[in-house]
Amino acid sequence: MAVQPEGTPCWADAMFGDLEGAKSFYGDVLGWTFAEASAELGNYTEAYANGKAVAAVVPPMPGQEGLSQWCLYFAADDAAATAGRIRDNGGEVLMEPMEVADFGTMCLARDPGGVVFGVWQAGTHEGFQAMAEPGAYTWAEVFTREPAKSDAFFPAVFSYRQRDMEDGEMDFRIYDLGERTVLGRMKMGDDFPPEVQPYINVYFTVEDCDETVAKATELGGVLRFGPMTTPFGRFAAISDPQGANFSVIDITKTEGEMPKLTDVA
């Protein structure tokens, strides 16, 4: 896939204390295969679905042991300029823009509500080689307890247009780049335990949601929600055995009418 427009989700990775355990779990659940670990890049290990790069796993950085969570990266034309906008709009830069060999430039940040995310300025590594295919990324949602902060921050940094879902049961908003919807934002309700930090929930495509859930729970994962069939597909939320949250979705199995969306002034 070509380099994505600025603000488009373009890559995902996660830190795991037990890297081999993570590879075994995601290999069985999502059908991933893995490249050789890159020792010069801290044993960063790319994952492949049908031979296409779709994510990566990596050992934790010092001081981050025991904190497993998926991190979504947004494409940037200039990572340093994006870092400047992050600061200007109340966010925190956790890792300054850093060149990763000739692959590109990365930056890690946190929004004012505590949501951690990455920024990626592509070099030779352009990001996902597949999307919305079995085993590949397809969607993500910002889960936050302070939606007003995220709604002010992300559109200011990435020039998103905002639309609200007309659903009285949930506070859900989507972010568009031009005419393309690229990200959701969900307010975390009382069903989220207080110890669960805000995060970006990443969805991976699967051929059969129920079979995937059965495999994941058999291997030590925990089913958090679902499976549930929606107009977008049949999906479920899972925590892997090391505590990283993610969702799986069968986008071919849909039910119901697409929700109405209202532009946010």
TORDO-966715 format. One record per residue (C-alpha): residue number from 1; residue in one letter; x, y, z. Coordinates in nm, 2 decimals. Example, Ala and Ser with C-alpha at 12.3 -4.5 7.8 and 13.67 -1.06 7.14 Angstrom:
# residues 2
<atom pos="1" code="A" X="1.23" Y="-0.45" Z="0.78"/>
<atom pos="2" code="S" X="1.37" Y="-0.11" Z="0.71"/>
This chain:
# residues 265
<atom pos="1" code="M" X="0.00" Y="0.00" Z="0.00"/>
<atom pos="2" code="A" X="0.11" Y="0.35" Z="-0.07"/>
<atom pos="3" code="V" X="0.20" Y="0.61" Z="0.20"/>
<atom pos="4" code="Q" X="-0.13" Y="0.72" Z="0.36"/>
<atom pos="5" code="P" X="-0.25" Y="1.08" Z="0.39"/>
<atom pos="6" code="E" X="-0.17" Y="1.25" Z="0.72"/>
<atom pos="7" code="G" X="-0.39" Y="1.14" Z="1.00"/>
<atom pos="8" code="T" X="-0.47" Y="0.80" Z="0.86"/>
<atom pos="9" code="P" X="-0.41" Y="0.50" Z="1.09"/>
<atom pos="10" code="C" X="-0.11" Y="0.34" Z="0.92"/>
<atom pos="11" code="W" X="0.05" Y="0.09" Z="1.17"/>
<atom pos="12" code="A" X="0.00" Y="-0.10" Z="1.49"/>
<atom pos="13" code="D" X="0.24" Y="-0.26" Z="1.73"/>
<atom pos="14" code="A" X="0.24" Y="-0.39" Z="2.09"/>
<atom pos="15" code="M" X="0.50" Y="-0.46" Z="2.37"/>
<atom pos="16" code="F" X="0.50" Y="-0.80" Z="2.53"/>
<atom pos="17" code="G" X="0.70" Y="-0.93" Z="2.82"/>
<atom pos="18" code="D" X="0.66" Y="-1.28" Z="2.68"/>
<atom pos="19" code="L" X="0.73" Y="-1.22" Z="2.31"/>
<atom pos="20" code="E" X="0.72" Y="-1.59" Z="2.22"/>
<atom pos="21" code="G" X="0.39" Y="-1.63" Z="2.40"/>
<atom pos="22" code="A" X="0.25" Y="-1.33" Z="2.20"/>
<atom pos="23" code="K" X="0.37" Y="-1.48" Z="1.87"/>
<atom pos="24" code="S" X="0.21" Y="-1.81" Z="1.96"/>
<atom pos="25" code="F" X="-0.12" Y="-1.66" Z="2.06"/>
<atom pos="26" code="Y" X="-0.16" Y="-1.42" Z="1.76"/>
<atom pos="27" code="G" X="-0.03" Y="-1.68" Z="1.53"/>
<atom pos="28" code="D" X="-0.30" Y="-1.92" Z="1.63"/>
<atom pos="29" code="V" X="-0.58" Y="-1.66" Z="1.67"/>
<atom pos="30" code="L" X="-0.52" Y="-1.44" Z="1.37"/>
<atom pos="31" code="G" X="-0.31" Y="-1.67" Z="1.15"/>
<atom pos="32" code="W" X="0.00" Y="-1.45" Z="1.17"/>
<atom pos="33" code="T" X="0.35" Y="-1.55" Z="1.08"/>
<atom pos="34" code="F" X="0.65" Y="-1.36" Z="1.20"/>
<atom pos="35" code="A" X="0.98" Y="-1.23" Z="1.06"/>
<atom pos="36" code="E" X="1.31" Y="-1.28" Z="1.23"/>
<atom pos="37" code="A" X="1.34" Y="-1.04" Z="1.52"/>
<atom pos="38" code="S" X="1.56" Y="-0.74" Z="1.44"/>
<atom pos="39" code="A" X="1.83" Y="-0.73" Z="1.71"/>
<atom pos="40" code="E" X="1.95" Y="-0.38" Z="1.60"/>
<atom pos="41" code="L" X="1.60" Y="-0.25" Z="1.65"/>
<atom pos="42" code="G" X="1.54" Y="-0.40" Z="2.00"/>
<atom pos="43" code="N" X="1.40" Y="-0.73" Z="1.87"/>
<atom pos="44" code="Y" X="1.12" Y="-0.56" Z="1.69"/>
<atom pos="45" code="T" X="0.93" Y="-0.84" Z="1.51"/>
<atom pos="46" code="E" X="0.69" Y="-0.78" Z="1.22"/>
<atom pos="47" code="A" X="0.38" Y="-0.99" Z="1.18"/>
<atom pos="48" code="Y" X="0.24" Y="-1.10" Z="0.84"/>
<atom pos="49" code="A" X="-0.10" Y="-1.21" Z="0.72"/>
<atom pos="50" code="N" X="-0.09" Y="-1.39" Z="0.39"/>
<atom pos="51" code="G" X="0.26" Y="-1.26" Z="0.34"/>
<atom pos="52" code="K" X="0.17" Y="-0.90" Z="0.40"/>
<atom pos="53" code="A" X="0.30" Y="-0.69" Z="0.69"/>
<atom pos="54" code="V" X="0.01" Y="-0.61" Z="0.92"/>
<atom pos="55" code="A" X="0.16" Y="-0.53" Z="1.27"/>
<atom pos="56" code="A" X="0.45" Y="-0.59" Z="1.49"/>
<atom pos="57" code="V" X="0.54" Y="-0.72" Z="1.84"/>
<atom pos="58" code="V" X="0.83" Y="-0.60" Z="2.05"/>
<atom pos="59" code="P" X="0.98" Y="-0.66" Z="2.40"/>
<atom pos="60" code="P" X="0.89" Y="-0.39" Z="2.66"/>
<atom pos="61" code="M" X="1.11" Y="-0.09" Z="2.70"/>
<atom pos="62" code="P" X="1.28" Y="-0.05" Z="3.04"/>
<atom pos="63" code="G" X="1.03" Y="0.05" Z="3.30"/>
<atom pos="64" code="Q" X="0.74" Y="-0.07" Z="3.08"/>
<atom pos="65" code="E" X="0.75" Y="-0.43" Z="3.19"/>
<atom pos="66" code="G" X="0.40" Y="-0.58" Z="3.24"/>
<atom pos="67" code="L" X="0.23" Y="-0.31" Z="3.04"/>
<atom pos="68" code="S" X="0.10" Y="-0.48" Z="2.72"/>
<atom pos="69" code="Q" X="-0.12" Y="-0.27" Z="2.50"/>
<atom pos="70" code="W" X="-0.17" Y="-0.22" Z="2.13"/>
<atom pos="71" code="C" X="-0.05" Y="0.12" Z="2.00"/>
<atom pos="72" code="L" X="-0.20" Y="0.27" Z="1.68"/>
<atom pos="73" code="Y" X="0.02" Y="0.50" Z="1.47"/>
<atom pos="74" code="F" X="-0.11" Y="0.78" Z="1.25"/>
<atom pos="75" code="A" X="0.06" Y="0.89" Z="0.93"/>
<atom pos="76" code="A" X="0.24" Y="1.22" Z="0.93"/>
<atom pos="77" code="D" X="0.40" Y="1.42" Z="0.65"/>
<atom pos="78" code="D" X="0.65" Y="1.57" Z="0.91"/>
<atom pos="79" code="A" X="0.67" Y="1.40" Z="1.25"/>
<atom pos="80" code="A" X="0.84" Y="1.70" Z="1.41"/>
<atom pos="81" code="A" X="0.56" Y="1.94" Z="1.29"/>
<atom pos="82" code="T" X="0.30" Y="1.69" Z="1.42"/>
<atom pos="83" code="A" X="0.47" Y="1.68" Z="1.75"/>
<atom pos="84" code="G" X="0.45" Y="2.06" Z="1.76"/>
<atom pos="85" code="R" X="0.07" Y="2.05" Z="1.70"/>
<atom pos="86" code="I" X="0.04" Y="1.78" Z="1.97"/>
<atom pos="87" code="R" X="0.20" Y="2.01" Z="2.23"/>
<atom pos="88" code="D" X="0.01" Y="2.32" Z="2.10"/>
<atom pos="89" code="N" X="-0.32" Y="2.14" Z="2.16"/>
<atom pos="90" code="G" X="-0.26" Y="2.02" Z="2.51"/>
<atom pos="91" code="G" X="-0.11" Y="1.68" Z="2.44"/>
<atom pos="92" code="E" X="0.22" Y="1.53" Z="2.57"/>
<atom pos="93" code="V" X="0.50" Y="1.40" Z="2.35"/>
<atom pos="94" code="L" X="0.63" Y="1.09" Z="2.53"/>
<atom pos="95" code="M" X="0.90" Y="1.01" Z="2.28"/>
<atom pos="96" code="E" X="1.05" Y="1.28" Z="2.06"/>
<atom pos="97" code="P" X="1.05" Y="1.21" Z="1.68"/>
<atom pos="98" code="M" X="1.32" Y="0.95" Z="1.62"/>
<atom pos="99" code="E" X="1.46" Y="0.81" Z="1.30"/>
<atom pos="100" code="V" X="1.44" Y="0.44" Z="1.28"/>
<atom pos="101" code="A" X="1.71" Y="0.35" Z="1.03"/>
<atom pos="102" code="D" X="1.57" Y="0.43" Z="0.68"/>
<atom pos="103" code="F" X="1.23" Y="0.29" Z="0.77"/>
<atom pos="104" code="G" X="1.09" Y="0.62" Z="0.89"/>
<atom pos="105" code="T" X="1.05" Y="0.85" Z="1.18"/>
<atom pos="106" code="M" X="0.84" Y="0.76" Z="1.49"/>
<atom pos="107" code="C" X="0.70" Y="0.96" Z="1.78"/>
<atom pos="108" code="L" X="0.49" Y="0.85" Z="2.08"/>
<atom pos="109" code="A" X="0.24" Y="1.09" Z="2.24"/>
<atom pos="110" code="R" X="-0.06" Y="1.11" Z="2.47"/>
<atom pos="111" code="D" X="-0.38" Y="1.31" Z="2.43"/>
<atom pos="112" code="P" X="-0.51" Y="1.54" Z="2.71"/>
<atom pos="113" code="G" X="-0.74" Y="1.26" Z="2.82"/>
<atom pos="114" code="G" X="-0.46" Y="1.00" Z="2.86"/>
<atom pos="115" code="V" X="-0.49" Y="0.81" Z="2.53"/>
<atom pos="116" code="V" X="-0.14" Y="0.70" Z="2.40"/>
<atom pos="117" code="F" X="-0.08" Y="0.68" Z="2.03"/>
<atom pos="118" code="G" X="0.20" Y="0.69" Z="1.78"/>
<atom pos="119" code="V" X="0.30" Y="0.90" Z="1.48"/>
<atom pos="120" code="W" X="0.48" Y="0.76" Z="1.18"/>
<atom pos="121" code="Q" X="0.65" Y="0.95" Z="0.90"/>
<atom pos="122" code="A" X="0.71" Y="0.69" Z="0.64"/>
<atom pos="123" code="G" X="1.05" Y="0.61" Z="0.49"/>
<atom pos="124" code="T" X="1.10" Y="0.27" Z="0.33"/>
<atom pos="125" code="H" X="0.84" Y="0.13" Z="0.57"/>
<atom pos="126" code="E" X="0.51" Y="0.27" Z="0.45"/>
<atom pos="127" code="G" X="0.29" Y="0.10" Z="0.71"/>
<atom pos="128" code="F" X="0.02" Y="-0.16" Z="0.66"/>
<atom pos="129" code="Q" X="0.06" Y="-0.37" Z="0.35"/>
<atom pos="130" code="A" X="-0.30" Y="-0.49" Z="0.38"/>
<atom pos="131" code="M" X="-0.62" Y="-0.37" Z="0.55"/>
<atom pos="132" code="A" X="-0.96" Y="-0.52" Z="0.59"/>
<atom pos="133" code="E" X="-0.83" Y="-0.86" Z="0.49"/>
<atom pos="134" code="P" X="-0.82" Y="-1.16" Z="0.72"/>
<atom pos="135" code="G" X="-0.56" Y="-1.10" Z="0.99"/>
<atom pos="136" code="A" X="-0.52" Y="-0.74" Z="0.90"/>
<atom pos="137" code="Y" X="-0.62" Y="-0.41" Z="1.06"/>
<atom pos="138" code="T" X="-0.95" Y="-0.27" Z="0.97"/>
<atom pos="139" code="W" X="-1.07" Y="-0.01" Z="1.22"/>
<atom pos="140" code="A" X="-0.99" Y="0.16" Z="1.56"/>
<atom pos="141" code="E" X="-1.17" Y="0.36" Z="1.82"/>
<atom pos="142" code="V" X="-1.04" Y="0.60" Z="2.08"/>
<atom pos="143" code="F" X="-1.18" Y="0.48" Z="2.42"/>
<atom pos="144" code="T" X="-1.18" Y="0.78" Z="2.66"/>
<atom pos="145" code="R" X="-1.35" Y="0.90" Z="2.98"/>
<atom pos="146" code="E" X="-1.30" Y="1.26" Z="2.86"/>
<atom pos="147" code="P" X="-1.45" Y="1.27" Z="2.51"/>
<atom pos="148" code="A" X="-1.45" Y="1.65" Z="2.49"/>
<atom pos="149" code="K" X="-1.08" Y="1.65" Z="2.53"/>
<atom pos="150" code="S" X="-1.02" Y="1.39" Z="2.25"/>
<atom pos="151" code="D" X="-1.28" Y="1.57" Z="2.03"/>
<atom pos="152" code="A" X="-1.09" Y="1.90" Z="2.06"/>
<atom pos="153" code="F" X="-0.74" Y="1.74" Z="2.03"/>
<atom pos="154" code="F" X="-0.74" Y="1.48" Z="1.75"/>
<atom pos="155" code="P" X="-0.92" Y="1.70" Z="1.49"/>
<atom pos="156" code="A" X="-0.69" Y="1.99" Z="1.57"/>
<atom pos="157" code="V" X="-0.38" Y="1.78" Z="1.52"/>
<atom pos="158" code="F" X="-0.49" Y="1.58" Z="1.22"/>
<atom pos="159" code="S" X="-0.76" Y="1.81" Z="1.06"/>
<atom pos="160" code="Y" X="-1.05" Y="1.56" Z="1.11"/>
<atom pos="161" code="R" X="-1.41" Y="1.64" Z="1.03"/>
<atom pos="162" code="Q" X="-1.64" Y="1.52" Z="1.31"/>
<atom pos="163" code="R" X="-1.98" Y="1.35" Z="1.30"/>
<atom pos="164" code="D" X="-2.19" Y="1.22" Z="1.59"/>
<atom pos="165" code="M" X="-2.38" Y="0.89" Z="1.58"/>
<atom pos="166" code="E" X="-2.75" Y="0.94" Z="1.64"/>
<atom pos="167" code="D" X="-2.78" Y="0.68" Z="1.92"/>
<atom pos="168" code="G" X="-2.91" Y="0.78" Z="2.26"/>
<atom pos="169" code="E" X="-2.75" Y="0.48" Z="2.42"/>
<atom pos="170" code="M" X="-2.39" Y="0.57" Z="2.36"/>
<atom pos="171" code="D" X="-2.16" Y="0.87" Z="2.32"/>
<atom pos="172" code="F" X="-1.99" Y="0.78" Z="1.99"/>
<atom pos="173" code="R" X="-1.83" Y="1.01" Z="1.73"/>
<atom pos="174" code="I" X="-1.64" Y="0.94" Z="1.41"/>
<atom pos="175" code="Y" X="-1.35" Y="1.13" Z="1.26"/>
<atom pos="176" code="D" X="-1.33" Y="1.18" Z="0.88"/>
<atom pos="177" code="L" X="-1.04" Y="1.28" Z="0.66"/>
<atom pos="178" code="G" X="-1.22" Y="1.44" Z="0.37"/>
<atom pos="179" code="E" X="-1.48" Y="1.19" Z="0.27"/>
<atom pos="180" code="R" X="-1.31" Y="0.89" Z="0.43"/>
<atom pos="181" code="T" X="-1.40" Y="0.78" Z="0.78"/>
<atom pos="182" code="V" X="-1.07" Y="0.68" Z="0.96"/>
<atom pos="183" code="L" X="-1.14" Y="0.66" Z="1.33"/>
<atom pos="184" code="G" X="-1.41" Y="0.63" Z="1.60"/>
<atom pos="185" code="R" X="-1.43" Y="0.78" Z="1.94"/>
<atom pos="186" code="M" X="-1.62" Y="0.61" Z="2.22"/>
<atom pos="187" code="K" X="-1.69" Y="0.74" Z="2.57"/>
<atom pos="188" code="M" X="-1.60" Y="0.48" Z="2.83"/>
<atom pos="189" code="G" X="-1.90" Y="0.40" Z="3.05"/>
<atom pos="190" code="D" X="-1.94" Y="0.25" Z="3.39"/>
<atom pos="191" code="D" X="-1.89" Y="-0.10" Z="3.25"/>
<atom pos="192" code="F" X="-1.51" Y="-0.02" Z="3.22"/>
<atom pos="193" code="P" X="-1.34" Y="-0.09" Z="3.55"/>
<atom pos="194" code="P" X="-1.17" Y="0.23" Z="3.69"/>
<atom pos="195" code="E" X="-0.83" Y="0.07" Z="3.66"/>
<atom pos="196" code="V" X="-0.86" Y="0.04" Z="3.28"/>
<atom pos="197" code="Q" X="-0.67" Y="0.33" Z="3.13"/>
<atom pos="198" code="P" X="-0.80" Y="0.52" Z="2.82"/>
<atom pos="199" code="Y" X="-0.67" Y="0.35" Z="2.50"/>
<atom pos="200" code="I" X="-0.72" Y="0.31" Z="2.13"/>
<atom pos="201" code="N" X="-0.90" Y="-0.02" Z="2.06"/>
<atom pos="202" code="V" X="-0.77" Y="-0.18" Z="1.74"/>
<atom pos="203" code="Y" X="-0.98" Y="-0.41" Z="1.53"/>
<atom pos="204" code="F" X="-0.84" Y="-0.70" Z="1.32"/>
<atom pos="205" code="T" X="-1.03" Y="-0.87" Z="1.04"/>
<atom pos="206" code="V" X="-1.12" Y="-1.24" Z="1.08"/>
<atom pos="207" code="E" X="-1.31" Y="-1.48" Z="0.86"/>
<atom pos="208" code="D" X="-1.53" Y="-1.61" Z="1.15"/>
<atom pos="209" code="C" X="-1.57" Y="-1.40" Z="1.47"/>
<atom pos="210" code="D" X="-1.72" Y="-1.69" Z="1.68"/>
<atom pos="211" code="E" X="-1.45" Y="-1.93" Z="1.58"/>
<atom pos="212" code="T" X="-1.18" Y="-1.67" Z="1.66"/>
<atom pos="213" code="V" X="-1.33" Y="-1.60" Z="2.00"/>
<atom pos="214" code="A" X="-1.34" Y="-1.97" Z="2.08"/>
<atom pos="215" code="K" X="-0.97" Y="-2.01" Z="1.98"/>
<atom pos="216" code="A" X="-0.87" Y="-1.70" Z="2.17"/>
<atom pos="217" code="T" X="-1.04" Y="-1.80" Z="2.50"/>
<atom pos="218" code="E" X="-0.91" Y="-2.16" Z="2.46"/>
<atom pos="219" code="L" X="-0.55" Y="-2.01" Z="2.45"/>
<atom pos="220" code="G" X="-0.60" Y="-1.80" Z="2.76"/>
<atom pos="221" code="G" X="-0.76" Y="-1.48" Z="2.62"/>
<atom pos="222" code="V" X="-1.06" Y="-1.32" Z="2.79"/>
<atom pos="223" code="L" X="-1.38" Y="-1.23" Z="2.61"/>
<atom pos="224" code="R" X="-1.48" Y="-0.88" Z="2.72"/>
<atom pos="225" code="F" X="-1.77" Y="-0.81" Z="2.49"/>
<atom pos="226" code="G" X="-1.97" Y="-0.99" Z="2.22"/>
<atom pos="227" code="P" X="-1.98" Y="-1.15" Z="1.98"/>
<atom pos="228" code="M" X="-2.24" Y="-0.91" Z="1.84"/>
<atom pos="229" code="T" X="-2.36" Y="-0.85" Z="1.49"/>
<atom pos="230" code="T" X="-2.39" Y="-0.49" Z="1.38"/>
<atom pos="231" code="P" X="-2.43" Y="-0.30" Z="1.05"/>
<atom pos="232" code="F" X="-2.05" Y="-0.29" Z="1.03"/>
<atom pos="233" code="G" X="-1.99" Y="-0.66" Z="1.10"/>
<atom pos="234" code="R" X="-1.99" Y="-0.93" Z="1.37"/>
<atom pos="235" code="F" X="-1.73" Y="-0.84" Z="1.63"/>
<atom pos="236" code="A" X="-1.60" Y="-0.92" Z="1.98"/>
<atom pos="237" code="A" X="-1.36" Y="-0.75" Z="2.22"/>
<atom pos="238" code="I" X="-1.09" Y="-0.96" Z="2.37"/>
<atom pos="239" code="S" X="-0.80" Y="-0.93" Z="2.61"/>
<atom pos="240" code="D" X="-0.50" Y="-1.15" Z="2.52"/>
<atom pos="241" code="P" X="-0.32" Y="-1.36" Z="2.79"/>
<atom pos="242" code="Q" X="-0.08" Y="-1.07" Z="2.86"/>
<atom pos="243" code="G" X="-0.36" Y="-0.82" Z="2.91"/>
<atom pos="244" code="A" X="-0.35" Y="-0.63" Z="2.57"/>
<atom pos="245" code="N" X="-0.70" Y="-0.54" Z="2.45"/>
<atom pos="246" code="F" X="-0.81" Y="-0.57" Z="2.09"/>
<atom pos="247" code="S" X="-1.12" Y="-0.65" Z="1.89"/>
<atom pos="248" code="V" X="-1.19" Y="-0.89" Z="1.60"/>
<atom pos="249" code="I" X="-1.45" Y="-0.84" Z="1.33"/>
<atom pos="250" code="D" X="-1.60" Y="-1.04" Z="1.04"/>
<atom pos="251" code="I" X="-1.69" Y="-0.75" Z="0.81"/>
<atom pos="252" code="T" X="-1.89" Y="-0.99" Z="0.58"/>
<atom pos="253" code="K" X="-2.15" Y="-1.07" Z="0.84"/>
<atom pos="254" code="T" X="-2.37" Y="-0.76" Z="0.89"/>
<atom pos="255" code="E" X="-2.71" Y="-0.69" Z="1.04"/>
<atom pos="256" code="G" X="-2.94" Y="-0.39" Z="1.07"/>
<atom pos="257" code="E" X="-2.93" Y="-0.04" Z="0.91"/>
<atom pos="258" code="M" X="-2.63" Y="0.18" Z="0.91"/>
<atom pos="259" code="P" X="-2.67" Y="0.45" Z="1.18"/>
<atom pos="260" code="K" X="-2.74" Y="0.81" Z="1.10"/>
<atom pos="261" code="L" X="-2.46" Y="1.06" Z="1.15"/>
<atom pos="262" code="T" X="-2.48" Y="1.43" Z="1.22"/>
<atom pos="263" code="D" X="-2.21" Y="1.68" Z="1.14"/>
<atom pos="264" code="V" X="-2.06" Y="1.85" Z="1.44"/>
<atom pos="265" code="A" X="-2.05" Y="2.23" Z="1.40"/>
